[in-house]
Amino acid sequence: MEKSKPWQKAWCVIPKQDPLVLYMYGAPQDVRAQATIPLLGYVVDDMPRSADLPHSFKLTQSKSVHSFAADSEELKQKWLKIVLLAVTGETPDGPDEHPATLDDHPEPKKKLEC
């Protein structure tokens, strides 16, 4: 979700070859991202927005606010681990340190609701 727009389903990816950018797709089969968010410099707020969205977190930079909701707390924590690295300009070290990628999941891109 962006600012006051309604929630929409999106398939998000932070690829290993570009670990500082989040790509958002409208459907899992899309080959071109609908939007990209360069994560460096964002602030991460991992507090849920409401009881209706217990697995949500927010990225904020200046006037830009993006809210995300994962399907589970486990998935949210995997995303937060990678996003918290990306916003500071760090990259994961090993192959198991990057859970939010196409390569690591049998269902590519089906990750977050934005």
Buried (B, 14 or more C-beta within 10 A) or exposed (E): BBEEEEBEEBBBBBBBEBBBBBBBBBEEEBEEBBBEBEBEEBEBBBEBBEEEBEBBBBBEBEEEBBBBBBEEEEBBBBBBBBBBBBBEEEEBEEEEEBBBBBEEBEEBBBBBBB
